[in-house]
Each structure stands twice: as structure tokens, then as C-alpha cells.
Amino acid sequence: MTDITLSPAHAQDQGRNWGRIALRWLLFIALGIFALFYLMPLFVMVTTSLKSLEEIRTGSLVAFPREVTFEAWRTAWSGACTGIQCEGLRPYFWNSVMLAVPAVLISTFLGAVNGYVIAQWRFKGANLIFSLMLFGCFIPFQVVLLPMAVLLGWMGIAGTIPGLIFVHVIYGIGFTTLFFRNYYVTIPQELVKAAKVDGAGFFRIFWSIFLPLSLPIIVVTVIWQFTQIWNDFLFGVSFSQAGTQPVTVALNNIVNSTTGVKEYNVDMAAAIIAALPTLIVYAVAGKYFIRGLTAGSVKG
Amino acid sequence: MQEWLERHIPKMVLAPSFVAILIFVYGFIGWTAWVSLTRSRLLPKYEIEGLIQYDRLFASPRWDTAMGNLFIFGTLFIVIAIVLGLLIAILLDQKIRTEGVLRTIYLYPMALSMIVTGTAWKWIMNPGLGIEAMVRSWGFENFTFDWVIDPDKAIYAVVIAAVWQASGFVMALFLAGLRSVDGEIIKAAQVDGIPTYRIYSAIILPSMAPIFLSAFIVLAHLAIKSFDLVIALTGGGPGYSTDLPATYMYAMAFSRGDIGQAASSAMVMMAVVFAIVVPYLYSELRAKHD
């Protein structure tokens, strides 16, 4: 690039360089436009949530707020109506926390143990079991919705948070097992053999050899499960009742409640509140989030 | 005894999960299949009556709309997301210094709940105050963009929001694929003076066939399961013009009290998923054994 040679080819080179620079600019402009496309909804959500209703009615969709007000955020958090109740998102946000934390921990733990068995303690039929579990990841959940509703009723946990935890654990096992199995399968089996020779048992080997090696896959699985469960709507809307709904269901109720004036700023603030936990996880540990996404699809 | 225990512990540890999957996946599918053959309405009945529910289903104009929508939505969603994702991946793969930041921006929608996405786009595409009003205020008085409230076009509004959410993910898949293409082959082609577009169309893209397949499977799967996005964006409306099989099933199960219809529509959904996923899983599992 930097060497200057005086030759007839020089002028042509320069022409080619200009072409390359123009192409480079075009590339940046294209990438910038795409970035705007992806950012625009977030920008609109944030600015709308900070405007007053009056300003929303008179101003432009993409304008910055003339006067920043957090009133909509306060209403969304503690005053907006989901049907007849007007307590905002707060109780439902905590429902989601109380639901997601145990469900994520239990399903991740089960996935780790299952993956350890399938990858390292192969026995006859283990592969078939794995295939059957893997298959369970792909079913449309509509096909289990009705019997699950019946079963939760029998068990007396219909419409409760423990009921939802149960459902999320059951249908999360397939994916968590897949993640851990694919991770443990790369660890040489000699490790287990050597440990067995040294007299270590099944749990000892898991606890002191495999778990310490598992931090990256634990992070991937926890993030995956947390995102899935926090963002779930289908199970939440099917198996909860007034008071036990997760945040996604409450958000939808706030937005689609037909009573009173449509408060778009409150809707947007509520949407951001509902999205915040997973967005924060993504911002902090995006690398692991992406790894989970691609592990679920490419390696599957 | 000790030895027996030691030998069987792995199986005993796996057993609870396996039994759970057997009951709650396969047993429940069996339950739904069984009930889909009965006259169940508000409560499940267990006397098999044949295929009446399926006859009703396929005669229902609402189900017809739902399947038609799935076809339109699925096709557009998959094609646009793949084209857009691939395009962005190729553009990003030109040694861009800000790649990390851009990638983060393109992919963040994937972290959001579909309900959040639907809520945001419902507001943006709202004719009275959203994009339509904005463009009109720029002086284009006749500009209309009222897809969310137009029964004939509302399904395309769902496509826009769905593409926005998932195309970044497709981008990430393709970017990983582009990075795994053998650099030596590309260098050799460049030395031979083969134009860039030919390198892409003849060497790079064909070598990424498995990624096209994965992207297709994942997107098709997302499309068939699409439920929350429609609920949040259009509520299935106007009327039932944006119903998808998933919203139909939900409506039958939980608001219409028609368990027979809910079960039979769920079975059809599963058949569609299986038609797409089973060949894929089969080839994947076979490839692993080879």
C-alpha cells in the first residue's frame, strides 16, 4: 500500500485504490443502516417511555423527548393495570424471578448429571435415551399443553409458581442434557478410568473432576435456560392464574388491556422492564449467550 | 452389593430424567393423540370416535386461515431472515474493526421476549402515531403503512417483527460458517484472479450448505411455534386474519373450551415439525455414528 513506484501501472493502481476506498465506505454505510434497523425499536422504546402522553401525541416517533419524565416508568413498575388489578409489573417481575431462579438451577443440575452419565458412563441404550431426550427438545409444546393442565390440576399445583417451575424443569432437561453431554464428550474417557483405578466413585469423579472443568458450559446453560424461562409466554399464560403470572404475561395484559386511555409510554416502559434482565445478561455475557444459541442449533 | 451399586449408579442417576421425558413428552403426546380421536369438548373424554376432530379441523375456515398464514409467514420469514443474515454476515466478514460492537447490535433482539418485540413493533407500526404518522409529518400526506390493522396485510407485519428478531441470529450462524471456510483455498482463488463474487458463489457458499440447513431448521421450528409474537403484535386479529396454528390451538384449548379441536390441531402442528426435523435429526445422528 505504502510503496511508491513510478511506473505506468501507478495511475491505474491509484484508480483501483479509489475504487477500494469507495467500496469500503459503501460497506460501512450498509452496515450502519443495518445497525440503525436493529437499534431503532430499542431507541423508540426508550424515548417513548420518557415522554409524556401529550408529547407522544404531538411529536414524532423518532424524536428525542423534549422533556424527560420518569412518570411512565413509575406507573409501569407499580401502577399500571393488568385487567382489574393495578399494581404495575412489580409483583409479576418477582414472580418471574421466583420462577426462573429455581427452574434454571434445577434443570442445569439435572442436565449436568445426565450429560455426565451419557458422555462418560456409556451403557447399552444410553444413546437411545439421549436421542429420545433430544427429540423432546423439538416438539411443539402445544402437544403437551392439555395433558399438563390436567396433571397440574391432579397434583394440586395448577396456577401456582411451583407448578410452573415443574413444567420449565421438565421441558428444559432435554436442552441442558444436550449442552453438558456435548461438552463432556470432548473430555477423554481415560480420565474416568484413571480415577476409577484410584478408587474414586461415580459421584466423587463428578464432583472433584468434572464439575471444576465445567464452568464455561455451566455459564452457557444457565444463560440459555434463564433466557428461555424468563422470556417464556406459552407456559406462563397457560399455567398461571391472576397473581401468579410471570412478567411476560403481565406485560401483554398491560399492553392489551382495553380499559382507559392507551398509555404508550407506560407500555414501552413496561416492555423495557420486562426485557431488562435478559438484556443485561446479554450485555454482560453475550459471548456465552451466542455460544448457547449456536450450540443448540449447529451441534444439535 | 457395593459393586452392583457402583455398576448401576449411572443408570439410576439418569433414570428419573428419562422416566420424566417418557411420561411428559411421549406419554403426553400419546394422551393428546388419543384425545384428538374423541368427542372431547369442555372436558376430556376417552371414548375413541375416529377422525371427527380432524374432519372438523380441516373443514374450519379459521384453521384454513391459520395454515395459510403459517405458509406465508414461514416462507417469507425463513427466506428473508436467511438472505438478510447471510448478507450481513458477508459484509461483516470484511475485516471490520468495529465488528464486535456491530455483532452485538445485530444480535441483541434474540435476547428479548417475543412479547417485548411484539409490543415494540405494535407501537412502531401503529398507524395513528407510528411510522405512518412520522412519514406523513415529513410531507408525504398520502403515505400509508397500516399493515397491523389491515386484515390482508397484518401477517406481513408479523413477518417484519419476526425477521427483526431472528435475522441477527442467522447472521451469527453464517459468520461462524464463513470463519470456518479454509482460508488457503480462498487465497489460492484470489491469486488466480477469480473475482470476489465468484469466490463467494462457487466456493464459500456451497461449502456452507450445512449451515443453510441448520438455519432453515431453526427458523422453520421458530415459525411453527410462533405464538407470543402474534399474540403481542396483533392478538391474532384483525378478526382471526393473523391466526397461526399455535394461536388456534391456544384459543381452542383455553378460551373456546374445545379440547378435541385443540388436541387435533396440536397433533397437526407436531406432524409439520416432525416432517421438517426428523430427517434432519436422523441425518445428524447418523453422521455422528459414521
HADDOCK unambig.tbl for C-alpha pairs under 7 A between the chains (distance, minus, plus):
assign (segid A and resid 27 and name CA) (segid B and resid 91 and name CA) 6.70 0.50 0.50
assign (segid A and resid 35 and name CA) (segid B and resid 102 and name CA) 6.78 0.50 0.50
assign (segid A and resid 35 and name CA) (segid B and resid 105 and name CA) 6.35 0.50 0.50
assign (segid A and resid 35 and name CA) (segid B and resid 106 and name CA) 6.42 0.50 0.50
assign (segid A and resid 38 and name CA) (segid B and resid 105 and name CA) 6.71 0.50 0.50
assign (segid A and resid 38 and name CA) (segid B and resid 106 and name CA) 5.96 0.50 0.50
assign (segid A and resid 38 and name CA) (segid B and resid 164 and name CA) 6.77 0.50 0.50
assign (segid A and resid 39 and name CA) (segid B and resid 105 and name CA) 6.91 0.50 0.50
assign (segid A and resid 41 and name CA) (segid B and resid 120 and name CA) 6.30 0.50 0.50
assign (segid A and resid 45 and name CA) (segid B and resid 120 and name CA) 6.48 0.50 0.50
assign (segid A and resid 57 and name CA) (segid B and resid 129 and name CA) 6.90 0.50 0.50
assign (segid A and resid 60 and name CA) (segid B and resid 134 and name CA) 5.67 0.50 0.50
assign (segid A and resid 61 and name CA) (segid B and resid 129 and name CA) 6.88 0.50 0.50
assign (segid A and resid 61 and name CA) (segid B and resid 130 and name CA) 5.74 0.50 0.50
assign (segid A and resid 61 and name CA) (segid B and resid 131 and name CA) 6.90 0.50 0.50
assign (segid A and resid 61 and name CA) (segid B and resid 134 and name CA) 6.15 0.50 0.50
assign (segid A and resid 114 and name CA) (segid B and resid 14 and name CA) 5.60 0.50 0.50
assign (segid A and resid 117 and name CA) (segid B and resid 10 and name CA) 5.68 0.50 0.50
assign (segid A and resid 117 and name CA) (segid B and resid 14 and name CA) 6.94 0.50 0.50
assign (segid A and resid 121 and name CA) (segid B and resid 10 and name CA) 6.55 0.50 0.50
assign (segid A and resid 129 and name CA) (segid B and resid 18 and name CA) 6.96 0.50 0.50
assign (segid A and resid 133 and name CA) (segid B and resid 21 and name CA) 6.52 0.50 0.50
assign (segid A and resid 136 and name CA) (segid B and resid 25 and name CA) 6.17 0.50 0.50
assign (segid A and resid 139 and name CA) (segid B and resid 270 and name CA) 6.44 0.50 0.50
assign (segid A and resid 140 and name CA) (segid B and resid 225 and name CA) 6.09 0.50 0.50
assign (segid A and resid 140 and name CA) (segid B and resid 270 and name CA) 6.02 0.50 0.50
assign (segid A and resid 142 and name CA) (segid B and resid 266 and name CA) 5.48 0.50 0.50
assign (segid A and resid 143 and name CA) (segid B and resid 29 and name CA) 5.95 0.50 0.50
assign (segid A and resid 143 and name CA) (segid B and resid 32 and name CA) 6.36 0.50 0.50
assign (segid A and resid 143 and name CA) (segid B and resid 266 and name CA) 4.95 0.50 0.50
assign (segid A and resid 143 and name CA) (segid B and resid 267 and name CA) 6.36 0.50 0.50
assign (segid A and resid 143 and name CA) (segid B and resid 270 and name CA) 6.99 0.50 0.50
assign (segid A and resid 144 and name CA) (segid B and resid 25 and name CA) 6.95 0.50 0.50
assign (segid A and resid 144 and name CA) (segid B and resid 28 and name CA) 5.46 0.50 0.50
assign (segid A and resid 144 and name CA) (segid B and resid 29 and name CA) 6.16 0.50 0.50
assign (segid A and resid 147 and name CA) (segid B and resid 28 and name CA) 5.95 0.50 0.50
assign (segid A and resid 147 and name CA) (segid B and resid 31 and name CA) 6.67 0.50 0.50
assign (segid A and resid 147 and name CA) (segid B and resid 32 and name CA) 6.91 0.50 0.50
assign (segid A and resid 170 and name CA) (segid B and resid 20 and name CA) 6.95 0.50 0.50
assign (segid A and resid 227 and name CA) (segid B and resid 111 and name CA) 6.77 0.50 0.50
assign (segid A and resid 231 and name CA) (segid B and resid 112 and name CA) 6.93 0.50 0.50
assign (segid A and resid 231 and name CA) (segid B and resid 113 and name CA) 4.48 0.50 0.50
assign (segid A and resid 233 and name CA) (segid B and resid 228 and name CA) 6.25 0.50 0.50
assign (segid A and resid 234 and name CA) (segid B and resid 228 and name CA) 6.98 0.50 0.50
assign (segid A and resid 248 and name CA) (segid B and resid 115 and name CA) 6.41 0.50 0.50
assign (segid A and resid 252 and name CA) (segid B and resid 115 and name CA) 6.68 0.50 0.50
assign (segid A and resid 252 and name CA) (segid B and resid 232 and name CA) 6.21 0.50 0.50
assign (segid A and resid 268 and name CA) (segid B and resid 120 and name CA) 6.96 0.50 0.50
assign (segid A and resid 271 and name CA) (segid B and resid 116 and name CA) 5.31 0.50 0.50
assign (segid A and resid 271 and name CA) (segid B and resid 119 and name CA) 6.96 0.50 0.50
assign (segid A and resid 275 and name CA) (segid B and resid 112 and name CA) 5.82 0.50 0.50
assign (segid A and resid 275 and name CA) (segid B and resid 113 and name CA) 6.76 0.50 0.50
assign (segid A and resid 275 and name CA) (segid B and resid 116 and name CA) 6.69 0.50 0.50
assign (segid A and resid 278 and name CA) (segid B and resid 111 and name CA) 5.89 0.50 0.50
assign (segid A and resid 278 and name CA) (segid B and resid 112 and name CA) 6.69 0.50 0.50
assign (segid A and resid 279 and name CA) (segid B and resid 111 and name CA) 6.13 0.50 0.50
assign (segid A and resid 279 and name CA) (segid B and resid 112 and name CA) 6.95 0.50 0.50
assign (segid A and resid 282 and name CA) (segid B and resid 111 and name CA) 6.57 0.50 0.50
assign (segid A and resid 294 and name CA) (segid B and resid 173 and name CA) 6.72 0.50 0.50
assign (segid A and resid 297 and name CA) (segid B and resid 214 and name CA) 6.33 0.50 0.50
assign (segid A and resid 297 and name CA) (segid B and resid 218 and name CA) 6.65 0.50 0.50
assign (segid A and resid 298 and name CA) (segid B and resid 214 and name CA) 6.08 0.50 0.50
